[in-house]
Amino acid sequence: MAKNVVDESNEDVVAKAKKDSEQRRGPFGRMALFIRQVIGELKKVVTPTRRELVSFTVVVLVFVVIMMGIVSGLDFGFSALVNFLFGNPELAI
């Protein structure tokens, strides 16, 4: 299982953001603040373990296959219905 990272409380983040926004910054100061915030957010990222990654991938692939089946079935059904109603009825299966 991936390790858990304790996040800062919302009050601390809000207070820090308000303090940072109150200070007037030049363009380079704003870029530096942005980069510091990006690095701070990247430190919170938890990478999945190999087992989690494989299971997530399998779940996504199974979901995509199921959805492809549903869409293909609906497409085939609506195509047969349209051919029956407006086209040559012998083409409808």
N, C-alpha and C positions, 0 to 999 in steps of 0.2 A: 504494500500500500504506500502511496506517496506520503511524504512528510507534510504535516500541517504547519502552516505559518500563521502566527497570531497577527491579526491586522490591528492597526491603530483604531482607537475609538473614534466615532464620528465627530464628537465634539472637538477632539484634538485636531482632526483634519480640517474642520470648518474654521476653527480659530486660526490655524496656521495659514489657511488660504486667505482669510480676511486680512491678516497681518501682512501677508505678501502683496495683496492687491492694494492695500492702503499706501504702500511705498511707491513713489513715482520711479519708474525704471526707464532707461533708454532702451533702444532696440537690442543691444547686446545683452543687457541685463535681463530683458524678457526672454531672449533665446537661452541664456544660461539657466534661468528659472525653469523654462520648459524642459531643457535637457535633464536637470536635476529631478524634476517630477517624473519624467519618463523612466529614468534609472530607478527611482523609488518604486514605480509601478512594476517594472520588470523584476525587481527583487521579490515581489509578492507572487510571481508566477510559479506554479507547482507543476513540474513535468511529470507526466504519467509514467508508471512502470511499464516494462515490456508486456506484462500480462494484461494490464489495463488497456494498453494501446491495441493489443491484438483483439481483446474482447470488444472494444469500441468499434474497431474496424469491421469485425464480423457483424455486429449489430447494424451498422450503417449499410453494409452490403446486402444483408438480408432484407432490410427495409426497402432498399432501392429495387431489389428483385420483386418483392411483393407489389410495390407501387407500379412497376413496369407491367406486371400481370394484370392488375386492375385496369390500368389505362388501356392496355392492349385489348382486354375483354370488352371494355366500353366502346372502344374504337370499332372493333369488329361488329358489335351489336348495333351501334348506330349506323354503321355503313350498310349492314344488311337491311335495317329498317328503312333507310333512305332509298336504297335500291328497290325495295319492295314497293314503297309508296310512290316514288317519282320515276323510277327507271324500269328496266326490264325485270319483271318478276321472276324470270328464270335464273337471274344472277343471284337473287337472294337465297341464302342457304338457311 
